[in-house]
Amino acid sequence: MGRIGVFICWCGENIARAFDMDELTEAVAEIPGVRCAIHYKYMCSEPGQALIREKIRSEKLEAVVVASCSPHMHLKTFRAAAAAAGLNPYLVEMANIREQCSWVHEPYEDETVAKAVSIIRMTVHKVLRNRALEPIRVPLTKRALVVGGGVAGIQASLDLADSGYEVVLVEREPSIGGKMAGLSETFPTLDCSQCILTPRMVEVGQHPNIRLYTYSEVESVEGFVGNFNITIRQKARYVDIEKCTGCLECWNRCPSREAPSEFDYGLTKRKAIYVPFPQAVPARPIIDLNSCAKFLRNECGTCLKVCQANAINFDDQDMLVTEQVGAIVVATGYRMYDIGREQENAKYAGYGEYGYGQYRDVIDSLQFERLLSASGPTGGEVKRPSDGAVPKKVVFIACVGSRDNAKGIPYCSKICCMYTAKHTMLYKHKVHDGQAHVFYMDIRAGGKGYEEFVRRAIEKDGARYHRGRVSKITEENGKLIVRGADTLAGAPVTIEADLVVLAAAMRPATGVLELAQKIKLGYDEFGFLSESHPKLRPVETNTAGVYICGACHAPKDIPEAVAQASAAAGKVQVLFSKGELTREPEVASVNEQTCAACFACVRTCPYLAIDKAEIRDRQGNLRKMTARVNPSLCMGCGTCVAVCPSKSVDLEGFSEEQIYEMVNGLI
Amino acid sequence: MTGQLRERCRRLLQDGAVQVVIGYGVSTSDGMPHPIFVRRPDDVDKLIWNEQCMANLTTYLTRDAVKALGKPAIVVKGCDARALVVLEQECQIDRSAMHVIGMACAGVGSPRAPKCASCDVHVPAAADEVIGEAPAQTGPADPPYAELEEFLQKSPAERFAYWREEAARCIRCYACREVCPTCYCPRCIVDKNRPACLDTSATVKANFAWHVTRAFHQAGRCTGCGECTRVCPVGINMRLLNQSLARAADEHFGYRAGTNRETPPIIGAYGLEDKESFIR
């Protein structure tokens, strides 16, 4: 092969500022095998691509090297351009002279120029050993798994189900609804959270295209885009929800009222057999083993007696079911930062000085949502937990955990400024002679109608905002003494409060890391899942066929979570719009003659894409064992190549011959 | 013990329990023990056992020509038996399709082989039968990496000079590879030529590449039988290189090759608790 075209991109100023492009191009033209070398301001633009197409035809190019940015950015672009001119796309390679050269070295230095030429020469050598490849075709299962039944998961499920695709929705709690089901009213329009959410929940429960698994968790995920095999663990509920009619006689009659209610964040007690909240979907009860007298002491059994439908089953066991899907949407949501002193991870140092868990009237914002909610433990009247008195002075503390490096959470939880303003407003609407105080660091109210909303809380509903932190909360004579600072006034502030509400940071839901490891998703140091590209691929992940939405990705409010859920659903629809999938053919293959069958590759393959196989002669006698790659599972990571002692595995597109040739190009 | 060994092997061959015994016999050239393959009951008297039975016979188990002889019985010392575990972990042998005769051993060679000083397997583990008793007066074993530790007392410059000297003497006969039980690849990487990964000429540079690559391929796999060093015609002490990697596996992963068939091999097993501190 000796007809290679090298196309050098200026990337505007990004590359051109480091080189004399004419000189660089001349140097590259000298490389043996290079038929033509051309530079252009934006090679990825249409005129740039047209240049590539034109040269492929006019110079009868046999391979193309584009010297520009990272192949992550534009390899697909240039391969498509080459394909349009009739060249096999896998005969196109990129030399990254932007991230790996112009961005990181001194412009015009001799060494900088020499490195760029070397990178290009290396790539020219590589492409000499490239082979024309054809994409791998794999079938596509047009069903989707949605993990998490909060508002994001509900939105994604409904969008997909309404567009005609079957959806498997897995929720680990006994009901869908997530955190939003427990909220009072939502900013900035103050519409009632349940009023807008519960119809959507009912829709999910009744949708013919949605298969709902509540009180279930994803046990394992196998396979790959288009062909995932999901095992779901349906946890024992001790109530057969097929038989149960939802009459809830069991709930009415259960004598136990011991356990703190999960839905009310411990503000009330619930029964041993219970429906998490009246609007739950499915509206079917569940038995909590830890508070049920039948389980604890083999007494009672009232529910068993009163159930006309024989739906109570104390011998219920966890069940594993499998589902085949082609795409996965992860919407596992968030949890609150644990405010107490004790933390599961020492990195997240707690706020012992605020007395949360010690003083009953120091509560977190989700608990306050329940106090405000018409369906809450107080029927929507603001009464404090300790004595049920109506608090006349309430202190709200923002950024509890958030933006505090000392507490291990440098990020902003984004929603607290808004809901704190909402809290002051709703409080004022319910307790007209009450006074709300807010301690804040900054007010972050970017969003449609958001800043106006906060101003309304301050100006119309009289919330008093103090810019500063609270150092300590103590209890004296039934009052909470909040000692803080107002840095704008330059003076310490002490408030005798009846109730303190802490706006704790948002953290990803528990168990999300285990799920991420099962699905092979990336996550950041805080456990938030990683998107594929922060701007251009915000709901895609680096695992093909897996999408993320909602607060599992980063702190988000409801409108954003819903928008992102619809975006994820849209991406799944794009995937499903095809008849079959094509995969990149850059996968590993085994030289079965030289394979020693030690199966180190089988043990190390992160995608379980390598199997033990037998080679038999025509009489059917076993000649030898060998490792064999399943090309529809292989992601081309190359771990097998690295681990093979006899170098019997090779990776198409990054073959040993290519790498060797690249090294040869350098020496 | 030789008599006991012969009787057992006669029985095994007569009963058809095995088709071949891989053991030690007397060489006609130098009178020293050499590997022999006994296929007839009448030939079992050729088998011997004494302190000069150095060879690790497990290396023959993976040879096609030996496999063609049928189900084997194999004579192993405690140190040799560790190779069986590695071969089984790496799917090279079917342990249930062979009979392993373990020989209790107080040490081999005169003078004693260096490996015997730190021996802690005088009685082979996991053999199908053991002949002989555990030696009575074996003193406390040396720490396992004593030879290496002593070598590491030298400065890096001295060590480099030492290996440069050793590499200069290597004639690339590959006896070290041929004798090694865990070097079973049908095509060694050094024989690969598209592309050729390793220079095959016997120059200092190419020999360095060979010995370093060979040692790295033994990481977490070498059981320390020392055969590579024993058979080297120019006397290169490859045990030092092997021990260096064995010690790394031991220190970082608490892993000693061939001691436990239940532990997954370190190359290929991944745990979240794996240390990363040594990655620099």
Boltz contact constraints between the chains, C-beta under 6 A:
constraints:
  - contact:
      token1: [A, 594]
      token2: [B, 186]
      max_distance: 6.0
  - contact:
      token1: [A, 594]
      token2: [B, 187]
      max_distance: 6.0
  - contact:
      token1: [A, 596]
      token2: [B, 185]
      max_distance: 6.0
  - contact:
      token1: [A, 596]
      token2: [B, 186]
      max_distance: 6.0
  - contact:
      token1: [A, 597]
      token2: [B, 91]
      max_distance: 6.0
  - contact:
      token1: [A, 598]
      token2: [B, 90]
      max_distance: 6.0
  - contact:
      token1: [A, 599]
      token2: [B, 91]
      max_distance: 6.0
  - contact:
      token1: [A, 600]
      token2: [B, 267]
      max_distance: 6.0
  - contact:
      token1: [A, 600]
      token2: [B, 268]
      max_distance: 6.0
  - contact:
      token1: [A, 603]
      token2: [B, 268]
      max_distance: 6.0
  - contact:
      token1: [A, 604]
      token2: [B, 268]
      max_distance: 6.0
  - contact:
      token1: [A, 645]
      token2: [B, 217]
      max_distance: 6.0
  - contact:
      token1: [A, 646]
      token2: [B, 185]
      max_distance: 6.0
  - contact:
      token1: [A, 646]
      token2: [B, 187]
      max_distance: 6.0
  - contact:
      token1: [A, 646]
      token2: [B, 189]
      max_distance: 6.0
  - contact:
      token1: [A, 647]
      token2: [B, 189]
      max_distance: 6.0
  - contact:
      token1: [A, 647]
      token2: [B, 192]
      max_distance: 6.0
  - contact:
      token1: [A, 656]
      token2: [B, 195]
      max_distance: 6.0
  - contact:
      token1: [A, 657]
      token2: [B, 195]
      max_distance: 6.0
  - contact:
      token1: [A, 660]
      token2: [B, 195]
      max_distance: 6.0
